[in-house]
Amino acid sequence: MKILASSLLCAVCAFGLELNAEMKAYIDELKKEAKEQNPSFVDFSAKNGEILFKTENIGKENKKLSCVSCHGSDLSQKAQNIFTGKDIDPLAPSVNKARLSDVKEVKKWLKRNFKDVFLREGTAEQKGDVLYYIMSK
């Protein structure tokens, strides 16, 4: 448990982002689940998260999609949902303090967006990797 807490602290410090207690607990939950699924798991990777975020797949409505399709490549800028046309506020917590602050919302959108892009729910490791990528912005 001390290793998980210290690696989370290192990640938060490296990204310059202060997560609330609920988000820290959610990250710890994902780490525990990732370790159960993959015993060699050590920590999440922003680099792997970036790859996931930018990888195109045949997703919702049989369209070629990636997370960039709706969130854009610059997470500090507004983007537009390609299905609804609605504006999406910046995903980067560095410019949008509301991001990564509500665990219920984070879980909902991770589940929904993975299903839209990958046609399946993401693994704990994939969710953590994407969250680390978003935190790095």
Stockholm file with secondary structure:
# STOCKHOLM 1.0

chainA/1-137         MKILASSLLCAVCAFGLELNAEMKAYIDELKKEAKEQNPSFVDFSAKNGEILFKTENIGKENKKLSCVSCHGSDLSQKAQNIFTGKDIDPLAPSVNKARLSDVKEVKKWLKRNFKDVFLREGTAEQKGDVLYYIMSK
#=GR chainA/1-137 SS CHHHHHHHHHHHHHHTCCCCHHHHHHHHHHHHHHHHHCTTCCCCCHHHHHHHHHCCEECGGGCEECTHHHHCSCTTSCEECTTTCCEECCCCTTTCTTTTCCHHHHHHHHHHHHHHHHSSCCCHHHHHHHHHHHHTC
#=GC SS_cons         CHHHHHHHHHHHHHHTCCCCHHHHHHHHHHHHHHHHHCTTCCCCCHHHHHHHHHCCEECGGGCEECTHHHHCSCTTSCEECTTTCCEECCCCTTTCTTTTCCHHHHHHHHHHHHHHHHSSCCCHHHHHHHHHHHHTC
//
